[in-house]
Amino acid sequence: MFKLACGDVMPGCAATFENADRGALMSAVASHAAADHGITDLTPDVVAAVESKVVRVA
């Protein structure tokens, strides 16, 4: 299972994500970033920042 707390990337955001599939998790995060933060240009730096905060839990 993969988890991400958006607040780890965007301080103050309470959104959290959890999915067994990392790709599906990242897709949900990208949708959230666009809808709630206005981030539609997912540059390599943005993707790296997000991926660095994804944790894998048993």
Stockholm file with secondary structure:
# STOCKHOLM 1.0

chainA/1-58         MFKLACGDVMPGCAATFENADRGALMSAVASHAAADHGITDLTPDVVAAVESKVVRVA
#=GR chainA/1-58 SS CEEEEGGGTSTTCCCEEEESSHHHHHHHHHHHHHHHHCCCCCCHHHHHHHHTTCEECC
#=GC SS_cons        CEEEEGGGTSTTCCCEEEESSHHHHHHHHHHHHHHHHCCCCCCHHHHHHHHTTCEECC
//
